[in-house]
Amino acid sequence: MAEFAGVASSLELFGISKYISVPISALLVWLLVVKGTYKSVEKIFLVASFFYIAYIVAAVLARPSWMQAALASVTPPSLADLRNSAYLYMMIGMIGATIAPWMQFYLQASVVEKGVTAKQMGTLQLDVITGAIFATIVAAFIVIACAATIYMAGHRTIHDATDAAVALRPLAGELAAILFGFGLFIASLFAASILPLSTAYTVCEGLGLEAGVNKKFSEAPFFYWLYTSLIAAGGGVILMPNFPLLKITVLSQVINGLLLPFVLIFMLLLANKRELMGKHVNSRFYNLVAGVTAAVMIVLSAVWIYMT
């Protein structure tokens, strides 16, 4: 739902109604996965990821104070901020959007489908770390672009992406607004393909059913029907009149953040089983990073729930 909300919001910037953009995007997403092979789908995803550079360009065009942005990035939040339930809500959502539970499931499923061997684990690890760094850099530039324009201009109420782009246009220029909308469309369409795919993989693996983009519809019917149903349901809900696109987008990421510790804890238990992992068992460093992340999310979630 959140990803199709992003599709709807982004194309509304260019005057395209959600009643046109969402059905067409849903059909494109469905055809991409159902009719493609894993290699072809992966190549399209890789090309799409390069369009995220649009956010970096939009941030540069916004002409922010780079020194102020750098200092703010390493300055911890104040106690007053941490006592603010709205601030905690957004913090949990930011982390949930960056390290989403569904990403962990999709990654494992994609490794299996690609047939990665133990000898290729080093290359795969480099692939994942590079992707994680790139994702964080793009997210940072989105924040910088919005802080330097929308926030500085006093726009405190953003209902959808149209509001954001309208605020960007007079402050950073027409090109920045177009790039922002284009980046949101690509990001949303990209994730709208992967999210239901991750769910379909996980459910089928849990039930012991055939799953995989490389399989034909007749070879993995439950996998493809579940994928189809998820796309239809997600896109269908967004077409409801007066649907709160931005609220749903943020709420979905907050839910990701609340669920993240459960996924990380069980992943750590699996990754530290020597009889399962052999020499690839988790190192102390990775255990520390994942453990601290899970602990921080548990504390943030508990405090926010208590305050709410």
C-alpha positions as a Markdown table, in Angstrom:
| # | Residue | x | y | z |
|---|---|---|---|---|
| 1 | Met | 0.0 | 0.0 | 0.0 |
| 2 | Ala | 2.8 | 2.4 | 1.0 |
| 3 | Glu | 4.7 | 1.8 | -2.3 |
| 4 | Phe | 1.6 | 2.4 | -4.5 |
| 5 | Ala | 0.9 | 5.5 | -2.4 |
| 6 | Gly | 4.4 | 6.7 | -3.5 |
| 7 | Val | 3.6 | 5.9 | -7.1 |
| 8 | Ala | 0.3 | 7.9 | -6.9 |
| 9 | Ser | 1.8 | 10.8 | -5.1 |
| 10 | Ser | 4.8 | 11.1 | -7.4 |
| 11 | Leu | 2.9 | 11.1 | -10.6 |
| 12 | Glu | 0.3 | 13.5 | -9.3 |
| 13 | Leu | 3.1 | 16.0 | -9.5 |
| 14 | Phe | 3.0 | 15.6 | -13.2 |
| 15 | Gly | -0.8 | 15.9 | -13.4 |
| 16 | Ile | -1.5 | 12.1 | -13.7 |
| 17 | Ser | -4.4 | 10.8 | -11.6 |
| 18 | Lys | -3.8 | 7.9 | -9.3 |
| 19 | Tyr | -6.7 | 6.1 | -11.0 |
| 20 | Ile | -4.5 | 5.9 | -14.1 |
| 21 | Ser | -1.0 | 5.6 | -12.5 |
| 22 | Val | -1.7 | 2.9 | -9.9 |
| 23 | Pro | -3.4 | 0.3 | -12.2 |
| 24 | Ile | -0.8 | 0.8 | -14.9 |
| 25 | Ser | 2.1 | 0.6 | -12.4 |
| 26 | Ala | 0.5 | -2.5 | -10.8 |
| 27 | Leu | 0.3 | -4.2 | -14.2 |
| 28 | Leu | 3.9 | -3.3 | -15.1 |
| 29 | Val | 5.1 | -4.7 | -11.7 |
| 30 | Trp | 3.1 | -7.9 | -12.2 |
| 31 | Leu | 4.4 | -8.4 | -15.8 |
| 32 | Leu | 8.0 | -7.7 | -14.8 |
| 33 | Val | 8.0 | -10.6 | -12.2 |
| 34 | Val | 5.6 | -13.1 | -13.7 |
| 35 | Lys | 6.9 | -12.9 | -17.3 |
| 36 | Gly | 10.6 | -12.3 | -16.5 |
| 37 | Thr | 13.4 | -14.4 | -15.3 |
| 38 | Tyr | 15.4 | -13.7 | -12.1 |
| 39 | Lys | 18.4 | -12.4 | -14.1 |
| 40 | Ser | 16.3 | -10.1 | -16.2 |
| 41 | Val | 14.4 | -8.8 | -13.2 |
| 42 | Glu | 17.7 | -8.2 | -11.3 |
| 43 | Lys | 19.2 | -6.2 | -14.2 |
| 44 | Ile | 16.1 | -4.0 | -14.3 |
| 45 | Phe | 16.3 | -3.4 | -10.5 |
| 46 | Leu | 20.0 | -2.6 | -10.8 |
| 47 | Val | 19.3 | 0.0 | -13.6 |
| 48 | Ala | 16.4 | 1.5 | -11.5 |
| 49 | Ser | 18.6 | 1.9 | -8.5 |
| 50 | Phe | 20.9 | 4.3 | -10.4 |
| 51 | Phe | 17.9 | 6.7 | -10.7 |
| 52 | Tyr | 18.2 | 7.3 | -7.0 |
| 53 | Ile | 21.0 | 9.7 | -7.9 |
| 54 | Ala | 18.2 | 12.1 | -8.7 |
| 55 | Tyr | 17.8 | 12.7 | -5.0 |
| 56 | Ile | 21.5 | 13.6 | -4.7 |
| 57 | Val | 21.2 | 16.1 | -7.6 |
| 58 | Ala | 18.0 | 17.6 | -6.0 |
| 59 | Ala | 19.8 | 18.1 | -2.7 |
| 60 | Val | 22.8 | 19.9 | -4.4 |
| 61 | Leu | 20.3 | 22.1 | -6.3 |
| 62 | Ala | 18.7 | 23.1 | -3.0 |
| 63 | Arg | 22.0 | 24.7 | -2.0 |
| 64 | Pro | 22.1 | 23.6 | 1.7 |
| 65 | Ser | 24.7 | 24.6 | 4.3 |
| 66 | Trp | 26.9 | 21.5 | 4.0 |
| 67 | Met | 28.8 | 22.3 | 7.2 |
| 68 | Gln | 25.5 | 22.6 | 9.2 |
| 69 | Ala | 24.3 | 19.3 | 7.6 |
| 70 | Ala | 27.5 | 17.5 | 8.5 |
| 71 | Leu | 27.4 | 18.7 | 12.1 |
| 72 | Ala | 23.7 | 17.9 | 12.5 |
| 73 | Ser | 24.4 | 14.4 | 11.2 |
| 74 | Val | 26.8 | 13.6 | 14.1 |
| 75 | Thr | 25.0 | 15.5 | 16.8 |
| 76 | Pro | 22.9 | 13.2 | 19.1 |
| 77 | Pro | 19.2 | 14.2 | 19.6 |
| 78 | Ser | 18.5 | 16.2 | 22.8 |
| 79 | Leu | 16.6 | 14.9 | 25.7 |
| 80 | Ala | 13.7 | 17.2 | 24.8 |
| 81 | Asp | 13.5 | 15.6 | 21.4 |
| 82 | Leu | 13.5 | 12.1 | 22.9 |
| 83 | Arg | 10.6 | 13.1 | 25.2 |
| 84 | Asn | 8.6 | 14.1 | 22.1 |
| 85 | Ser | 6.4 | 11.1 | 20.9 |
| 86 | Ala | 6.2 | 12.6 | 17.4 |
| 87 | Tyr | 10.0 | 12.7 | 17.2 |
| 88 | Leu | 10.3 | 9.1 | 18.3 |
| 89 | Tyr | 7.6 | 8.1 | 15.9 |
| 90 | Met | 9.6 | 9.5 | 13.0 |
| 91 | Met | 12.9 | 8.1 | 14.3 |
| 92 | Ile | 11.4 | 4.6 | 14.5 |
| 93 | Gly | 10.0 | 5.1 | 11.0 |
| 94 | Met | 13.3 | 6.2 | 9.6 |
| 95 | Ile | 15.1 | 3.2 | 11.0 |
| 96 | Gly | 12.3 | 0.9 | 9.9 |
| 97 | Ala | 12.5 | 2.3 | 6.3 |
| 98 | Thr | 16.3 | 1.8 | 6.2 |
| 99 | Ile | 16.6 | -1.7 | 7.8 |
| 100 | Ala | 13.1 | -3.1 | 7.0 |
| 101 | Pro | 12.3 | -6.7 | 8.0 |
| 102 | Trp | 11.1 | -7.5 | 4.5 |
| 103 | Met | 14.5 | -6.7 | 3.2 |
| 104 | Gln | 16.1 | -9.4 | 5.3 |
| 105 | Phe | 13.6 | -12.0 | 4.0 |
| 106 | Tyr | 14.0 | -10.9 | 0.4 |
| 107 | Leu | 17.8 | -11.0 | 0.6 |
| 108 | Gln | 17.9 | -14.6 | 1.8 |
| 109 | Ala | 15.4 | -15.7 | -0.9 |
| 110 | Ser | 17.4 | -14.0 | -3.6 |
| 111 | Val | 20.6 | -15.6 | -2.5 |
| 112 | Val | 18.9 | -19.0 | -2.8 |
| 113 | Glu | 17.3 | -18.2 | -6.2 |
| 114 | Lys | 20.6 | -17.0 | -7.6 |
| 115 | Gly | 22.3 | -20.2 | -6.5 |
| 116 | Val | 25.1 | -18.4 | -4.6 |
| 117 | Thr | 27.8 | -20.9 | -3.5 |
| 118 | Ala | 29.9 | -20.7 | -0.3 |
| 119 | Lys | 32.9 | -19.5 | -2.4 |
| 120 | Gln | 30.9 | -16.5 | -3.6 |
| 121 | Met | 30.0 | -15.4 | -0.1 |
| 122 | Gly | 32.7 | -12.7 | 0.0 |
| 123 | Thr | 31.4 | -11.1 | -3.2 |
| 124 | Leu | 27.9 | -11.3 | -1.9 |
| 125 | Gln | 28.9 | -9.6 | 1.3 |
| 126 | Leu | 30.5 | -6.8 | -0.6 |
| 127 | Asp | 27.4 | -6.4 | -2.7 |
| 128 | Val | 25.2 | -6.1 | 0.4 |
| 129 | Ile | 27.5 | -3.7 | 2.3 |
| 130 | Thr | 27.8 | -1.5 | -0.9 |
| 131 | Gly | 24.0 | -1.4 | -1.3 |
| 132 | Ala | 23.5 | -0.6 | 2.4 |
| 133 | Ile | 25.9 | 2.4 | 2.2 |
| 134 | Phe | 24.4 | 3.6 | -1.1 |
| 135 | Ala | 20.9 | 3.5 | 0.5 |
| 136 | Thr | 22.0 | 5.4 | 3.5 |
| 137 | Ile | 23.7 | 8.1 | 1.4 |
| 138 | Val | 20.5 | 8.5 | -0.7 |
| 139 | Ala | 18.3 | 8.8 | 2.4 |
| 140 | Ala | 20.7 | 11.4 | 3.8 |
| 141 | Phe | 20.4 | 13.6 | 0.7 |
| 142 | Ile | 16.6 | 13.3 | 0.8 |
| 143 | Val | 16.7 | 14.7 | 4.3 |
| 144 | Ile | 19.1 | 17.4 | 3.4 |
| 145 | Ala | 17.1 | 18.5 | 0.3 |
| 146 | Cys | 13.9 | 18.8 | 2.3 |
| 147 | Ala | 15.6 | 20.5 | 5.3 |
| 148 | Ala | 17.2 | 23.1 | 3.1 |
| 149 | Thr | 14.0 | 24.0 | 1.3 |
| 150 | Ile | 10.7 | 22.9 | 2.8 |
| 151 | Tyr | 11.7 | 23.2 | 6.5 |
| 152 | Met | 13.6 | 26.4 | 6.1 |
| 153 | Ala | 10.7 | 28.0 | 4.3 |
| 154 | Gly | 8.4 | 27.2 | 7.2 |
| 155 | His | 6.3 | 24.5 | 5.5 |
| 156 | Arg | 5.5 | 22.3 | 8.5 |
| 157 | Thr | 2.5 | 20.4 | 7.2 |
| 158 | Ile | 3.1 | 18.0 | 4.3 |
| 159 | His | 0.1 | 15.9 | 3.3 |
| 160 | Asp | 1.6 | 14.2 | 0.3 |
| 161 | Ala | 4.5 | 14.4 | -2.2 |
| 162 | Thr | 2.7 | 17.1 | -4.1 |
| 163 | Asp | 3.1 | 19.4 | -1.1 |
| 164 | Ala | 6.8 | 18.6 | -0.9 |
| 165 | Ala | 7.5 | 19.3 | -4.5 |
| 166 | Val | 5.4 | 22.5 | -4.6 |
| 167 | Ala | 7.4 | 23.7 | -1.6 |
| 168 | Leu | 10.7 | 22.7 | -3.4 |
| 169 | Arg | 9.9 | 24.4 | -6.7 |
| 170 | Pro | 10.2 | 28.1 | -5.7 |
| 171 | Leu | 13.1 | 27.4 | -3.4 |
| 172 | Ala | 15.3 | 24.9 | -5.3 |
| 173 | Gly | 14.0 | 25.4 | -8.8 |
| 174 | Glu | 11.8 | 23.4 | -11.3 |
| 175 | Leu | 14.4 | 20.8 | -12.0 |
| 176 | Ala | 14.8 | 19.9 | -8.3 |
| 177 | Ala | 11.0 | 19.4 | -8.0 |
| 178 | Ile | 10.9 | 17.2 | -11.1 |
| 179 | Leu | 13.9 | 15.1 | -9.9 |
| 180 | Phe | 12.3 | 14.7 | -6.4 |
| 181 | Gly | 9.1 | 13.5 | -8.0 |
| 182 | Phe | 10.9 | 11.2 | -10.5 |
| 183 | Gly | 13.1 | 9.7 | -7.7 |
| 184 | Leu | 10.0 | 9.0 | -5.6 |
| 185 | Phe | 8.3 | 7.3 | -8.6 |
| 186 | Ile | 11.3 | 5.0 | -9.3 |
| 187 | Ala | 11.8 | 4.2 | -5.7 |
| 188 | Ser | 8.1 | 3.4 | -5.1 |
| 189 | Leu | 7.8 | 1.3 | -8.3 |
| 190 | Phe | 11.0 | -0.5 | -7.4 |
| 191 | Ala | 9.9 | -1.4 | -3.9 |
| 192 | Ala | 6.3 | -2.3 | -5.1 |
| 193 | Ser | 8.0 | -5.0 | -7.1 |
| 194 | Ile | 10.1 | -6.4 | -4.4 |
| 195 | Leu | 7.9 | -6.1 | -1.3 |
| 196 | Pro | 5.1 | -8.5 | -2.4 |
| 197 | Leu | 7.9 | -10.7 | -3.9 |
| 198 | Ser | 9.5 | -10.9 | -0.5 |
| 199 | Thr | 6.2 | -11.9 | 1.2 |
| 200 | Ala | 5.5 | -14.5 | -1.5 |
| 201 | Tyr | 9.0 | -16.0 | -1.1 |
| 202 | Thr | 8.7 | -16.2 | 2.7 |
| 203 | Val | 5.1 | -17.6 | 2.9 |
| 204 | Cys | 5.9 | -20.3 | 0.3 |
| 205 | Glu | 9.2 | -21.3 | 1.9 |
| 206 | Gly | 7.4 | -21.5 | 5.3 |
| 207 | Leu | 4.7 | -23.7 | 3.9 |
| 208 | Gly | 7.2 | -25.8 | 1.9 |
| 209 | Leu | 5.7 | -24.8 | -1.5 |
| 210 | Glu | 7.5 | -24.1 | -4.8 |
| 211 | Ala | 8.6 | -20.5 | -5.1 |
| 212 | Gly | 10.8 | -18.5 | -7.5 |
| 213 | Val | 10.8 | -16.0 | -10.4 |
| 214 | Asn | 12.7 | -18.5 | -12.5 |
| 215 | Lys | 9.7 | -21.0 | -12.3 |
| 216 | Lys | 6.7 | -20.9 | -14.6 |
| 217 | Phe | 3.2 | -20.0 | -13.3 |
| 218 | Ser | 2.2 | -23.7 | -13.6 |
| 219 | Glu | 5.3 | -24.8 | -11.6 |
| 220 | Ala | 4.7 | -22.4 | -8.6 |
| 221 | Pro | 1.0 | -21.4 | -8.8 |
| 222 | Phe | 0.6 | -20.5 | -5.1 |
| 223 | Phe | 3.7 | -18.3 | -5.3 |
| 224 | Tyr | 2.4 | -16.3 | -8.3 |
| 225 | Trp | -1.2 | -16.1 | -7.1 |
| 226 | Leu | -0.1 | -14.8 | -3.7 |
| 227 | Tyr | 2.1 | -12.2 | -5.5 |
| 228 | Thr | -0.8 | -11.2 | -7.7 |
| 229 | Ser | -3.2 | -10.9 | -4.8 |
| 230 | Leu | -0.8 | -8.7 | -2.8 |
| 231 | Ile | -0.3 | -6.3 | -5.7 |
| 232 | Ala | -4.1 | -6.2 | -6.4 |
| 233 | Ala | -4.9 | -5.5 | -2.8 |
| 234 | Gly | -2.2 | -2.9 | -2.2 |
| 235 | Gly | -3.1 | -1.0 | -5.4 |
| 236 | Gly | -6.8 | -1.4 | -4.9 |
| 237 | Val | -6.8 | 0.2 | -1.4 |
| 238 | Ile | -4.9 | 3.2 | -2.6 |
| 239 | Leu | -7.6 | 3.9 | -5.2 |
| 240 | Met | -10.2 | 4.5 | -2.4 |
| 241 | Pro | -11.3 | 8.2 | -2.3 |
| 242 | Asn | -9.6 | 10.5 | 0.1 |
| 243 | Phe | -7.1 | 7.9 | 1.1 |
| 244 | Pro | -4.3 | 9.3 | 3.4 |
| 245 | Leu | -1.3 | 8.5 | 1.2 |
| 246 | Leu | 1.4 | 10.1 | 3.3 |
| 247 | Lys | 0.1 | 8.8 | 6.7 |
| 248 | Ile | 0.0 | 5.2 | 5.4 |
| 249 | Thr | 3.5 | 5.6 | 3.9 |
| 250 | Val | 4.9 | 6.7 | 7.3 |
| 251 | Leu | 2.8 | 4.3 | 9.4 |
| 252 | Ser | 4.1 | 1.3 | 7.3 |
| 253 | Gln | 7.7 | 2.3 | 8.0 |
| 254 | Val | 7.0 | 2.7 | 11.8 |
| 255 | Ile | 5.5 | -0.8 | 11.8 |
| 256 | Asn | 8.7 | -2.0 | 10.1 |
| 257 | Gly | 10.7 | -0.4 | 12.9 |
| 258 | Leu | 8.6 | -2.0 | 15.6 |
| 259 | Leu | 8.9 | -5.5 | 14.0 |
| 260 | Leu | 12.6 | -5.2 | 13.3 |
| 261 | Pro | 14.0 | -6.4 | 16.7 |
| 262 | Phe | 12.0 | -9.7 | 16.4 |
| 263 | Val | 13.6 | -10.4 | 13.0 |
| 264 | Leu | 17.1 | -9.4 | 14.0 |
| 265 | Ile | 17.1 | -11.5 | 17.2 |
| 266 | Phe | 16.0 | -14.7 | 15.4 |
| 267 | Met | 18.4 | -14.0 | 12.6 |
| 268 | Leu | 21.2 | -13.7 | 15.1 |
| 269 | Leu | 20.2 | -17.0 | 16.7 |
| 270 | Leu | 20.4 | -18.7 | 13.3 |
| 271 | Ala | 23.7 | -16.9 | 12.3 |
| 272 | Asn | 25.4 | -18.0 | 15.4 |
| 273 | Lys | 24.6 | -21.7 | 15.1 |
| 274 | Arg | 27.9 | -23.4 | 14.2 |
| 275 | Glu | 26.2 | -26.7 | 13.2 |
| 276 | Leu | 24.1 | -24.6 | 10.7 |
| 277 | Met | 26.6 | -22.0 | 9.5 |
| 278 | Gly | 30.0 | -23.9 | 9.9 |
| 279 | Lys | 32.9 | -21.5 | 9.3 |
| 280 | His | 30.5 | -18.8 | 8.2 |
| 281 | Val | 29.1 | -18.3 | 11.7 |
| 282 | Asn | 28.6 | -14.6 | 12.7 |
| 283 | Ser | 31.7 | -12.7 | 13.9 |
| 284 | Arg | 31.7 | -10.8 | 17.2 |
| 285 | Phe | 31.7 | -7.5 | 15.3 |
| 286 | Tyr | 28.5 | -8.3 | 13.4 |
| 287 | Asn | 26.9 | -9.7 | 16.5 |
| 288 | Leu | 27.6 | -6.4 | 18.3 |
| 289 | Val | 26.3 | -4.3 | 15.4 |
| 290 | Ala | 23.1 | -6.3 | 15.1 |
| 291 | Gly | 22.6 | -6.7 | 18.8 |
| 292 | Val | 23.0 | -3.0 | 19.5 |
| 293 | Thr | 20.6 | -2.2 | 16.7 |
| 294 | Ala | 18.0 | -4.6 | 18.1 |
| 295 | Ala | 18.4 | -3.2 | 21.6 |
| 296 | Val | 18.1 | 0.4 | 20.5 |
| 297 | Met | 14.9 | -0.4 | 18.6 |
| 298 | Ile | 13.4 | -2.2 | 21.6 |
| 299 | Val | 14.1 | 0.7 | 23.8 |
| 300 | Leu | 12.8 | 3.3 | 21.3 |
| 301 | Ser | 9.7 | 1.2 | 20.7 |
| 302 | Ala | 9.0 | 0.7 | 24.4 |
| 303 | Val | 9.4 | 4.4 | 25.2 |
| 304 | Trp | 7.2 | 5.5 | 22.3 |
| 305 | Ile | 4.5 | 3.0 | 23.2 |
| 306 | Tyr | 4.6 | 4.1 | 26.8 |
| 307 | Met | 4.4 | 7.7 | 25.9 |
| 308 | Thr | 1.6 | 7.1 | 23.4 |
